[in-house]
Amino acid sequence: MNARMRGVIGAASAALALALIGSVVSHQPAGAGPQENHVDHGNHPAAPDARQAEAIEAQPGIRAASEFRANCRASHRSGDDPIIYPDRTGASHVHEFFGNRSTNASSTYTSLKAASTTCDPAIDLSAYWVPTLYKNGQPVAPESVTVYYQGIHDMQRAVPHPPDFRYVVGNARATSPDQNPSARWSCTTQSPSSRDFMNCPAGTKLETYLDFPTCWNGRDLDSANHKDHVVFWNGSCPSTHNTVLPRLEFLITYPVNGGGLSLGGTVNGVNVTTAPGYTFHGDFMNAWNQPDLQQRVRDCVNAGRICGTNGRPI
């Protein structure tokens, strides 16, 4: 499956999504770091409410009308998360970072702007990260990462993500696939997809899409749970979040197939490397060169054009 042929995930029941919020993971964890760094991940965004779940489930069927992109490589991995656990080195489960090479627990907009990136274009100094993928207990770096910025509704009204804007998508605490409609796994060259890992056949590779919300309250760069300042929505944005952002989408391909897959995660306050695929999530801190980001939004997203990494129509 490629960026133009997305698989369809079975829609989750809104009632079930609500009923399952707050469930407790019961499988036996395996440690992924020093015991003193094990902390509860309770401040990570949890399962969405029914309306948000419905809007997230609609995402795979929404085709971008305009976009620009950054092609990135994996940079490094660590147990840091500057959004969830700022200044707490090693407090998080293990993440795979791409984009800004300097991202760590103490990253700020200023520190990101002073560093370099693994992305093309090099003017995108943003920090992007997801939980590390493991195959039979061994970490696997992404083979490729494409970060899309897409116009999917009211694209003429879309504005650039402001400097130091940050948000998190997905449910790291999910205890079943129904609790995380953002998780979406598939196999290259094939169209079916699933919220949990796919057992991809020989000759294919594992891949995932992760979509971020597009409706912002127009005021806050972050919020206490890192999600309330933005919402998913079917159609035009609501009055409470009426500023349109381009849809941020990660397309990540991993050089693996078959079984034996797991993620870095936090279970019952313990950091593990055995979390299931339906706990997948992603984070973003904006550190683009802002005038270039504004130009791309204007000339690509607002103008209804498909652009490459150079910000020009393909």
Sequence and secondary structure as in RCSB ss.txt:
>XXXX:A:sequence
MNARMRGVIGAASAALALALIGSVVSHQPAGAGPQENHVDHGNHPAAPDARQAEAIEAQPGIRAASEFRANCRAS
HRSGDDPIIYPDRTGASHVHEFFGNRSTNASSTYTSLKAASTTCDPAIDLSAYWVPTLYKNGQPVAPESVTVYYQ
GIHDMQRAVPHPPDFRYVVGNARATSPDQNPSARWSCTTQSPSSRDFMNCPAGTKLETYLDFPTCWNGRDLDSAN
HKDHVVFWNGSCPSTHNTVLPRLEFLITYPVNGGGLSLGGTVNGVNVTTAPGYTFHGDFMNAWNQPDLQQRVRDC
VNAGRICGTNGRPI
>XXXX:A:secstr
  TTS        HHHHHHHTT    S   B S GGG    TTS     HHHHHHHHHGGG   SEEEEEEE EE
EEES  TTTSTT TT S  EEEEEBTT  TT  HHHHHTS BSSBSTTB  EEEEE EEETTEEE  SEEEEEEE
E SSGGG     TT EEEEE TT SSGGG TT  EEETT   EESS   B TT  EEEEEE   EE SS S  TT
SSTTEE  SSS  GGG EE  EEEEEEEES  BS EEEEEEETTEEEEEE GGG EEEEE  B HHHHHHHIIII
IITT BB TTSSB 
